[in-house]
């Protein structure tokens, strides 16, 4: 019952927010802001800039709320806006660069990495990735976008998207190996 009730509450809040109810907008913001800050933070190292992008994203959410047609999740709709805002921010700062080196890699390459690191430590490793690698890694591995979607959103080829992901995984694996050697005296991951 509680899940249905939450869904009904959100639907009512969306309806009221469409009618420019500041209270409903505030409640929707309070409800979704923590997750959306995390989404922005995946893409943007500096938490202050991530907050700025999130706020700009919520401004778009509330100005374009009438375009949300109710099919699919509201959170997913907001998330997509936040991802696009993060990409726009990085483009405006000219921080979004992609390596154009050709890399040959197996299509099914996966790394089963085991580590005792907490989320904050893993986020720090992701933060150290070059901007293009990090962007594609987050979009693919965390957000679940397909390479064709990533290519369209970032204005790159699918091959570049795959290459960036492969290189990001390699760098993360190297960093995890290095961290495990430091922490546990072993380079097994």
TIFI-681381 format. One record per residue: x, y, z of N, C-alpha, C, O in turn. Coordinates in steps of 0.02 Angstrom, whole numbers, plus 50000, padded with zeros to 5 digits. Atoms other than C-alpha are relative to their C-alpha. Example, Ala and Ser with C-alpha at 12.3 -4.5 7.8 and 13.67 -1.06 7.14 Angstrom:
% residues 2
500454994150000506154977550390500455006050000500975005950033 499584994149997506844994750357499615005550037499865011050045 
***
This chain:
% residues 189
500404994050000500005000050000500425006350000500255011349968 499604993949994501385012250042500285002249933500295008249918 499724998250065502165011549868499465003449957499605008449924 500544997050039500485015249787499855007050027499755011649988 500134993549970500205029449909500545005149980500385010849964 499464995450020501915037049869499905002049927499995007949910 500104998550071501535035849683499425005049992499475009749953 500574995450004499855044349708500215007050025500015012049995 499774993549975500685058049811500425003549948500345009549937 499574996950050501975061049676499575002549941499685008049916 500444997950055500635061649541499625006350018499545010849977 500364994049977499665074349644500475006050003500285011649983 499514994549997501235084649674500175002649931500235008649921 499844998050069501645084649489499425004349972499535009449941 500594996350024499865090349450499995007150029499875011949994 500004993549967499985104449577500595004349976500525010349967 499414996350024501735109249520499895002849930500135008249914 500184997550067501085110849342499585006350004499585010549959 500424994149989499875123649412500395005450038500105010250064 499544995149970501385133149481499955000550076500095005850104 500015000149927501135128149663500734999650024501074994650013 499314999949974502785133149746500104994650053500644991650057 499955005249948502435121249890500104993149968500524989349990 499935006550034502215106449772500694999549966501014994249968 499345000150031503785111349676500544998850052501024995150041 499515000949946504745112549839500014992850024500544990050036 500035007049977504135095349893500314995349949500674990749968 499695004150052504625087649726500765000950001501144996149994 499284998649995506315096149740500304996250059500814992850051 499745003349939506575089649918500024992449990500484989150013 500065007150011506055072349862500554997449954500844992149967 499545002550051507215071049712500705003050001501155000349970 499354996550002508665083049746500594995750022501104995949989 499415004049981509795070849841500244995349945500844994849932 499805004650054509775058049700500275003949940500765001849909 499794996150059509945071349566500685003350011501065004249964 499334997449986511435079049653500524994549989501064995849963 499555005750013512235061849648500114999149926500674997949904 499935000650073511885060849462500475005349974500935003849935 499574994550023512685077849432500714999050024501195000449988 499345001149971514125073249545500394994649963501014994949960 499665005150041514515057849438500405003249945500955001149928 499704996950058514925069349295500475005750016500945007149979 499644993849984515635084649383500364999150066500054997850117 499585001049941517075083549507499825004750057499745002650114 500104994949949516745099649600499275000050024498825001149984 500685000549973515235097949715499625006549993499005006449985 500344993550007514855116549703499725000849929499175003249918 500244999750070514745115649513499454994949990498974996249953 500535005150006513725099649528499345002650028498815001450000 500604997049971512505108749642499705005249953499095005549944 500244994950047512395123049518499654996849941499124999149919 500315003550056512025110949376499344996950022498854997149984 500635003049976510715102149482499465005450006498895004349985 500494994649994509855118749521499755002349932499165003549922 500204998250068509865123549337499554994649970499074996049934 500425005550024509165106349299499305000350029498814999149993 500664999549970507745108649422499615006049972499005005849966 500334994350033507375125649345499684997649935499104999349920 500285002750062507155116549179499434995250014498924995349979 500535004749982506125102949263499355003850010498835001949982 500614996449984504885115649328499745004349943499145005549938 500244996150056504825126249171499744995649943499344997849902 500225004650053504565110949059499564994450027499454989449994 500395005249967503475101049179499394997949958499184992149962 500595001750042502005101749058500184995049946499744991649920 499795004850052503025091548933500084992950027500154988249988 499995006749971503105076849055499314997049991498824999350019 500655002750018501735065848987499774994350045499234991550034 500215005149953501675053249129500174992949981500084988350020 499785006750019502305038449030500734999350022501155003450005 499335000949972503835031649116500045003450068499575006650090 499924997349933504525037049282500185007449999500555009749956 499844992949993504585055049335500745000950018501075005449993 499294999749980506275051949417500454999049940500965002449933 499605001150060506955045149253500005006049954500505007649924 500064994050040506325060549163500455005550028500815008949991 499574995049968507185071849289500744998249990501155002649975 499315002450006508775061349281500285001849930500855004149924 499774998550068508875063649092500155007449993500645009449961 499874992850001508735082449114500665001650034501055005650010 499384998849962510135082049243500624997949960501125001449959 499445002450040511275071849129500145005049944500715006849931 499914995250054510975083948985500285006650026500695009849993 499734993849970511305098849100500754999150016501145003750005 499305001349984512945090949158500435000249937500975003149936 499645000050064513485087948979500075007249973500615009249951 499984993150023513035105848932500495004250041500865008350013 499544996349957513995112649081500724998549981501135003049974 499315001850017515565102849036500195002649931500765004749921 499854997250066515435108248855500135007550005500585010149972 499914992849993515265126448907500675001850032500955007050019 499354998949967516825124949014500574997249959501154997549979 499515003150044517715116248871500404994650036501004993850023 499675005349963518115101948989499864993149971500124988149996 500205006450028517375088348880500434998549940500335001249886 499555002050054518735080348776500004992549996499954989050046 499995007150011518815063248699500644998149965500855001349917 499415002650032520355053448656499804997049933499294993649928 500175002650066520375049148471500464994249981500454992149923 499575005750014521665035148485499574994049984499084992650018 500375006150016521065019348401500234994650048500834993750059 499865005449954520965004948522499644993849975499054994149958 500315006350018520644986948476499854996450065500294995450106 500205003349938519674978148611499454995149985499054996149939 500535004950010518564963048626499325002950019499275006650068 500674997349989516704966948618499734997950068499365001750099 500285002649938516324956348771500485000750059500404997150109 499524999249945517764962248880499655002450063499325007750062 500274997949936517224963049060500524998650053500934994050047 499545000949945518194964749219499594999050063499195003350082 500345001249937517534956849376500475002250056500904998450078 499564997049951518344968149503499704999050069499125000750081 500225000849931518214963649687500445004550043501055004550037 499634995349958518694976649814499615001350063499005000550065 500324998249936518344981749992499925007550007499795010050061 500044992749999518295000149946499275002150010498814998749988 500684997449993516795010549996499835004549940500265005949898 500254996150057515765021049876500405006549991500555008449934 499634993650005516695037249916500694998849969500925002949929 499345001550028518375029149874499954998449926500375000549886 500115001650071517705022249710499845006449961500085007349905 500164993750033516975039349668500635004149989500715007449937 499374996450008518705046949697500404997349941500715001149905 499655002950057519445034749572499675002049935500015003649886 500364997850060518085038949446500155007349986500225009349928 499844992850008518435057549476500685001149968500775006149934 499334999250027520245054849426500044998349925500554999749893 500005001750071519765048449254499995006449958499705011449979 500074994250045519995060449108499265001149984498864996449985 500714998050007518365069649073499614995749952499064993349968 500355004050050517885060248915499904992850022499364989950013 500065006949975518245043248992499464999750054499034995350053 500475000049944517265047649149499295000849975498834997349997 500674998750026515785054349051499704993649970499144991749987 500265006050032515595038648945499934994450051499434990750048 500045005249950515955027049091499365000850042498994995950052 500594998749958514605035049199499364998849960498894995649984 500605000950040513345035549058499854992749985499284990649986 500095007050018513635017349012499914995650062499424991950069 499985004749943514055008549176499525001850056499264997450090 500424998049944513025018749298499295001849977498804999650006 500664997850024511615026849198499664994949955499054994949948 500295005250042511375012049080499845001949929499464998549895 500114998150069511405021348915500374995149954500884992249973 499675004150052511855011548757500505004549964500455010649966 499494996150035513345016648653499695004549946499935010149935 500314995850051512205023048515499695006250031499725011650002 500294994349966511305034348640500555004850024500485010950017 499444995949977512945040448714500295004049941500435009949947 499724996850059513615044248540499565005849978499825011249962 500464994650021512075054448497500025005850050500065011650029 500024994849949512045063948662500655004150001500635010150013 499364996649995513905068148657500275002449933500785005949931 499774997950065514085070748471500644996549979501084999649948 499415003950017515375056948450499774993749964499174992449960 500195006350033515425040448355499924994550053500174995050109 500085005749954514915023948434500684996950016500804994750072 499335002749989516705018048411500385004050052500745001150093 499674995849950517345032848511499714998650069500084998350118 500315001649937516085028948647500274993550029500444993050088 499745006549978516645010848655500735000450022500944997450071 499304999149985518465016048654500095003550067500515001550108 499964996349937518205028548796499834995550059500164995850111 500205004749947517315015248900500564995050014500724993650072 499465004949992518695002648870500595003050037500865000050083 499434996749968520055014948918499845001950073500275001450116 500214998449931519075020549073500054993850044500304994250100 499975006349961518915002549130500724998050013500894995850068 499295001649990520764999649102500315004350055500655001750099 499724995549949521245014949204499734998550070500104998450118 500295001849934520035010349344500304993650026500454993050085 499715006349978520704992749348500725001050025500924998150075 499314998549978522494999449359499995003450068500385001750112 500054996549936521985011249500499794995350057500054995750112 500215004849949521094997249594500564995250019500664993750077 499435004349987522594985949576500525003650043500775000850092 499534995949961523724999849640499755000950071500145000350119 500294998949934522535003449785500024993650042500164993950102 499975006349963522434985049833500714998250021500814995350074 499305001249982524324983849830500195004250061500525001850107 499854995549944524444998749947499644997650063499944997250117 500415001849942523034992850062500154993050027500164991950088 499975007049978523314974050066500644996549981500734990649996 499375003050019525044970949995499924994949945500364990649937 500105004650055524324961449848499735003949941499425009249948 500274996650059523924966149671499424996149970499254997249912 500595003650024522464954149655499395004450007499315007950057 500644996449995520794961849617499424995349990498854997549993 
***
